[in-house]
Amino acid sequence: MNKNVFKGLLVMWLALIGLDLWLEQYALVAVTGLGITVYSYYSQQVKRLSDESKTSIMNELNEKTVSFVVLSFLLVLIVGLLFNLRTLPTIETVYVALGGLFVYRGLTIRRFVKQRTA
């Protein structure tokens, strides 16, 4: 995926999220699509690096992702118990969680790649 395709997809997903404010039906899938787009673009940049850099970046990324997921789960659990939110729509929660996770992984890869190439 080149930079122009990435920018086009980014605009499309953000437009769909904005459209949800009006139609209330596209945002959850758009968040997931945005996350997958960001992650796939920056993971392709990692593939251009040497094998040693790829391995170290992916190991650091996996460590950070696990800690992010565990802390997010604890935060949701604490907030859910604190405010007595026992009825969350499951599929919407899964879409938003996947989208957020992919965006987080993509932006973390971007930071690691910038550190390695700078």
Backbone hydrogen bonds, N-H to C=O, Kabsch-Sander energy under -0.5 kcal/mol:
donor,donor_aa,acceptor,acceptor_aa,energy
6,F,2,N,-2.2
7,K,3,K,-2.5
8,G,4,N,-2.3
9,L,5,V,-2.7
10,L,6,F,-2.5
11,V,7,K,-2.4
12,M,8,G,-2.3
13,W,9,L,-2.8
14,L,10,L,-2.3
15,A,11,V,-2.4
16,L,12,M,-2.3
17,I,13,W,-2.1
18,G,14,L,-2.3
19,L,15,A,-2.5
20,D,16,L,-1.3
21,L,17,I,-0.7
21,L,18,G,-0.9
22,W,19,L,-1.2
23,L,19,L,-3.0
24,E,20,D,-1.7
30,A,26,Y,-2.2
31,V,27,A,-2.5
32,T,28,L,-1.4
33,G,29,V,-2.5
34,L,30,A,-2.6
35,G,31,V,-2.2
36,I,32,T,-2.4
37,T,33,G,-2.3
38,V,34,L,-2.5
39,Y,35,G,-2.5
40,S,36,I,-2.5
41,Y,37,T,-2.1
42,Y,38,V,-2.0
43,S,39,Y,-2.2
44,Q,40,S,-1.4
45,Q,41,Y,-0.9
46,V,42,Y,-1.1
47,K,43,S,-1.2
48,R,44,Q,-0.6
48,R,45,Q,-0.7
49,L,46,V,-1.7
54,K,50,S,-2.6
55,T,51,D,-2.3
56,S,52,E,-2.2
57,I,53,S,-2.6
58,M,54,K,-2.6
59,N,55,T,-2.2
60,E,56,S,-2.3
61,L,57,I,-2.5
62,N,58,M,-2.5
63,E,59,N,-2.0
64,K,60,E,-2.4
65,T,61,L,-2.6
66,V,62,N,-2.2
67,S,63,E,-2.0
68,F,64,K,-2.3
69,V,65,T,-2.7
70,V,66,V,-2.5
71,L,67,S,-2.4
72,S,68,F,-2.4
73,F,69,V,-2.5
74,L,70,V,-2.3
75,L,71,L,-2.3
76,V,72,S,-2.7
77,L,73,F,-2.5
78,I,74,L,-2.7
79,V,75,L,-2.8
80,G,76,V,-2.7
81,L,77,L,-2.3
82,L,78,I,-2.6
83,F,79,V,-2.5
85,L,80,G,-2.4
86,R,84,N,-1.2
88,L,86,R,-0.6
93,T,89,P,-1.9
94,V,90,T,-2.3
95,Y,91,I,-2.2
96,V,92,E,-2.3
97,A,93,T,-2.5
98,L,94,V,-2.7
99,G,95,Y,-2.4
100,G,96,V,-2.6
101,L,97,A,-2.4
102,F,98,L,-2.6
103,V,99,G,-2.4
104,Y,100,G,-2.4
105,R,101,L,-2.5
106,G,102,F,-2.5
107,L,103,V,-2.6
108,T,104,Y,-2.1
109,I,105,R,-2.3
110,R,106,G,-2.2
111,R,107,L,-1.9
112,F,108,T,-2.2
113,V,109,I,-2.9
114,K,110,R,-2.3
115,Q,111,R,-1.9
116,R,112,F,-2.1
117,T,113,V,-2.3
118,A,114,K,-1.3
